[in-house]
């Protein structure tokens, strides 16, 4: 449960896009992995500049824990929840069971910096996290996607968060990104499979992290009904046209490698869904937030390095 350069950059960019960290709940007390230089670079990745000595003060203020970072982002109240007190969480609670009622709607930001994949009862833990957000507040997740074999109980997908963060559950996805878990990895905006009409598929040689920003838009019951995967919902409609389109898409599946020339890393995307990923700059985050959930039609391998 720790924040690295990319997750710090994501949080900084979210603040610039209007996310309020005034009342923050961390799922697990988050430690900061970067050194002072990497912290400075994380801010720079998001288009922000730390004042001279600010990175040192953030690190020295709490021995590497992330509360000083959240205070820098505007937090006045910072809580953390964990099943044990061994890392100094302010709330000791096993997320396999629902959070106490008094925590519902209490926070302007709930941050999962890499915790929920370690909770076996994931649906209950996710529901608790989403219920803790106040209307108008945000849920932010930096969560493992590909190639985190053995890291936790789960590796998570864009389909999951797009189907959960819906108006029916009182939420809306403001932005979803992915990036390789290595130095210098490119950022990609990730499309909603329900909008594109097919699965958003990617494979990678390196670990990949999914970055999710959702806003709570209402007080609807969270996960009052179970989501279904969008492509199955289409097929279950039973029309010949839907079945034909699915067979056609499947027959055109063709692998391509997205190569970052500065690093020997690749992300394998199916050609039929290559338009579902668009290379972006995190410094342009404000222009990505609330944009249509289908990033574009260009082939990501042709994006500038």
C-alpha positions in Angstrom: 0.0 0.0 0.0 2.2 2.7 -1.3 2.2 5.7 -3.7 4.8 5.8 -6.5 5.7 8.6 -8.9 2.8 7.8 -11.3 0.1 7.5 -8.6 1.3 10.8 -7.0 1.1 12.5 -10.4 -2.4 11.1 -10.8 -3.5 12.6 -7.5 -1.9 15.9 -8.3 -3.6 16.0 -11.7 -6.9 15.1 -10.1 -6.5 18.1 -7.7 -5.9 20.4 -10.7 -9.1 19.0 -12.3 -11.2 20.0 -9.3 -11.0 17.1 -6.9 -11.3 18.2 -3.3 -9.0 16.3 -0.9 -10.4 18.4 2.1 -11.7 15.2 3.8 -9.7 12.3 2.6 -10.0 8.6 3.5 -7.1 6.3 2.4 -7.8 2.6 2.0 -4.8 1.4 3.9 -2.4 4.0 5.2 -0.3 4.9 2.1 3.5 5.1 2.2 5.4 7.1 -0.5 7.8 5.0 -2.5 9.6 7.8 -4.4 12.6 9.7 -3.2 12.4 13.5 -3.2 13.5 13.7 -6.8 10.9 11.3 -7.9 8.3 13.2 -5.9 9.3 16.4 -7.7 9.1 14.6 -11.0 5.6 13.3 -10.2 4.4 16.8 -9.7 6.1 17.8 -12.9 4.4 14.9 -14.8 1.1 16.5 -13.8 2.2 19.9 -15.0 2.8 21.3 -11.5 6.0 22.6 -9.8 7.1 22.1 -6.3 8.8 25.0 -4.6 12.5 24.6 -3.7 12.7 22.4 -0.6 9.0 21.4 -0.7 9.7 17.8 -1.6 12.1 17.6 1.3 9.5 19.0 3.7 6.8 16.6 2.5 9.1 13.7 3.2 10.5 14.9 6.5 7.1 15.8 7.9 5.9 12.3 8.6 8.8 9.9 7.9 7.7 9.0 4.4 4.0 8.5 5.0 1.6 10.2 2.6 -0.4 12.5 5.0 1.9 15.5 4.2 1.3 15.0 0.5 -2.5 15.0 1.0 -2.2 18.1 3.2 -0.2 19.7 0.4 -3.2 18.8 -1.9 -5.6 20.6 0.5 -6.6 18.0 3.0 -7.7 19.2 6.4 -8.9 15.8 7.7 -7.0 12.6 6.7 -8.2 9.1 7.8 -6.9 5.7 6.9 -8.6 2.4 7.3 -6.9 -1.0 7.7 -7.6 -4.4 9.2 -4.6 -3.9 11.6 -3.0 -1.0 13.5 0.5 -2.1 12.5 0.9 0.8 10.1 -0.9 3.4 12.2 -4.2 3.5 10.5 -6.7 5.9 12.2 -9.6 3.4 11.7 -9.0 -0.3 12.4 -11.6 -2.2 10.4 -11.5 -5.3 8.2 -12.8 -4.2 4.8 -14.1 -7.7 4.3 -17.1 -6.4 6.3 -19.1 -3.2 5.7 -17.8 0.1 7.1 -19.8 1.5 10.1 -22.8 3.6 9.1 -21.2 6.8 10.5 -18.6 6.8 7.8 -21.0 6.9 4.9 -20.9 10.1 2.9 -18.2 11.5 5.1 -15.3 12.1 2.7 -14.7 14.4 -0.2 -12.1 11.9 -1.6 -11.6 8.2 -1.0 -8.3 6.9 -2.3 -7.4 3.3 -3.1 -3.7 3.4 -3.7 -3.4 -0.3 -4.1 -5.5 -1.9 -1.3 -8.7 -3.4 -2.5 -7.0 -6.1 -4.6 -5.8 -7.5 -1.2 -9.3 -7.8 0.3 -10.9 -11.1 -0.5 -14.5 -9.8 -0.2 -13.9 -7.3 -2.9 -17.5 -6.3 -3.7 -18.2 -5.5 -0.1 -15.0 -3.5 0.2 -15.6 -1.6 -3.0 -19.2 -0.8 -1.9 -17.9 0.5 1.5 -15.4 2.7 -0.2 -17.9 4.2 -2.6 -20.5 4.7 0.2 -17.9 6.7 2.2 -17.8 9.4 -0.5 -20.1 12.4 -0.2 -22.2 13.5 -3.1 -20.0 15.7 -5.3 -16.9 13.9 -3.9 -14.6 11.5 -5.7 -13.4 8.0 -5.7 -9.8 7.5 -6.9 -8.2 4.2 -7.6 -4.6 3.3 -8.6 -5.2 -0.4 -9.0 -3.3 -3.4 -10.6 -4.3 -4.5 -14.0 -2.0 -6.8 -16.1 1.0 -8.8 -14.9 0.6 -8.5 -11.2 0.5 -12.2 -10.8 0.7 -13.1 -7.1 0.5 -9.5 -5.9 -2.9 -9.8 -4.3 -6.1 -11.7 -4.7 -7.2 -9.9 -7.8 -6.1 -8.0 -11.0 -8.8 -5.6 -12.1 -10.2 -4.4 -15.4 -11.7 -1.3 -17.0 -15.0 -3.2 -17.5 -15.4 -3.6 -13.7 -15.1 0.1 -12.9 -17.1 1.3 -15.9 -20.0 -1.0 -14.9 -19.8 -0.1 -11.2 -19.3 3.7 -11.5 -22.7 4.3 -13.1 -25.7 6.6 -12.5 -27.6 3.6 -11.1 -25.0 3.4 -8.4 -24.9 7.1 -7.9 -21.6 7.6 -9.8 -20.0 8.6 -13.1 -16.6 7.9 -14.5 -14.8 11.2 -15.1 -11.6 9.6 -16.5 -9.8 6.3 -16.8 -6.2 5.9 -17.7 -3.6 3.1 -17.7 0.2 3.2 -17.6 3.0 0.7 -17.3 4.5 0.2 -13.9 8.0 1.3 -14.8 10.0 4.4 -15.3 9.1 6.5 -18.3 6.0 4.5 -19.3 3.4 6.2 -21.5 -0.1 7.0 -20.3 -3.2 5.8 -22.2 -6.8 6.9 -22.0 -9.0 3.8 -21.7 -12.4 3.6 -23.5 -15.7 2.2 -22.1 -16.4 -1.2 -23.6 -20.2 -0.4 -23.6 -19.5 2.6 -25.8 -17.1 1.0 -28.2 -19.3 -2.2 -28.4 -16.4 -4.6 -27.7 -14.0 -5.6 -24.9 -11.2 -3.3 -24.1 -8.3 -5.7 -24.3 -4.6 -5.2 -23.6 -1.7 -7.4 -22.6 1.7 -6.3 -21.5 5.3 -7.4 -20.9 5.5 -5.2 -17.8 2.9 -4.7 -15.0 0.2 -2.2 -15.9 -1.8 0.0 -13.4 -5.3 1.3 -14.0 -6.1 4.8 -12.8 -9.8 5.6 -12.1 -11.5 8.8 -11.3 -15.2 8.6 -10.4 -17.5 11.3 -9.0 -20.5 10.6 -6.8 -23.5 12.3 -8.4 -26.3 11.0 -6.2 -27.3 9.1 -3.2 -28.5 6.0 -5.0 -27.8 2.7 -3.3 -24.4 1.5 -4.3 -24.4 -2.0 -5.9 -28.1 -2.5 -5.2 -28.0 -4.9 -8.2 -25.1 -6.8 -9.7 -23.4 -5.4 -12.8 -23.2 -7.5 -16.0 -20.4 -7.4 -18.5 -21.4 -5.2 -21.3 -20.7 -7.4 -24.3 -22.7 -10.2 -22.8 -25.7 -7.9 -22.3 -25.5 -7.1 -26.0 -25.4 -10.8 -26.9 -28.2 -11.7 -24.5 -30.5 -9.4 -26.4 -30.7 -12.2 -28.9 -30.7 -10.3 -32.2 -29.0 -11.8 -35.2 -27.3 -8.5 -35.9 -25.7 -8.5 -32.5 -24.4 -12.0 -33.0 -23.1 -11.3 -36.5 -21.2 -8.2 -35.3 -19.6 -10.2 -32.5 -18.4 -12.9 -34.9 -17.1 -10.3 -37.3 -15.1 -8.5 -34.5 -13.7 -11.8 -33.3 -12.6 -12.8 -36.8 -10.6 -9.5 -37.1 -8.7 -9.9 -33.9 -5.1 -9.3 -34.7 -2.2 -8.6 -32.2 0.0 -5.5 -32.4 2.7 -4.3 -30.1 2.9 -0.8 -28.9 6.6 -0.1 -28.5 8.0 2.7 -26.3 11.4 3.2 -28.1 13.0 4.6 -24.9 12.3 1.5 -22.9 11.9 -2.1 -24.0 8.3 -2.4 -22.9 5.3 -3.3 -25.0 1.6 -3.3 -24.5 -0.2 -5.8 -26.7 -3.6 -4.6 -27.9 -6.0 -6.3 -30.2 -6.3 -4.5 -33.5 -10.0 -4.5 -33.4 -9.8 -2.5 -30.2 -6.7 -0.4 -30.9 -8.8 2.7 -31.0 -9.8 2.1 -27.4 -6.5 3.4 -26.2 -5.1 6.9 -26.9 -1.7 8.0 -25.8 -2.0 11.1 -23.6 0.0 13.4 -21.4 -1.0 13.6 -17.7 -0.3 17.3 -17.8 -3.3 17.5 -20.1 -5.5 15.8 -17.5 -8.0 18.6 -17.2 -8.8 18.2 -20.9 -9.3 14.4 -20.5 -11.7 14.6 -17.5 -15.4 14.3 -18.5 -14.4 13.7 -22.1 -16.3 11.1 -24.1 -15.5 7.6 -22.9 -14.3 6.5 -26.3 -10.9 8.3 -26.7 -10.6 8.3 -30.4 -10.1 6.4 -33.6 -6.4 6.8 -34.1 -4.0 3.8 -33.8 -1.9 4.3 -30.6 1.2 2.9 -32.2 1.3 6.0 -34.3 1.3 8.4 -31.4 4.4 10.5 -31.0 6.9 9.3 -28.5 
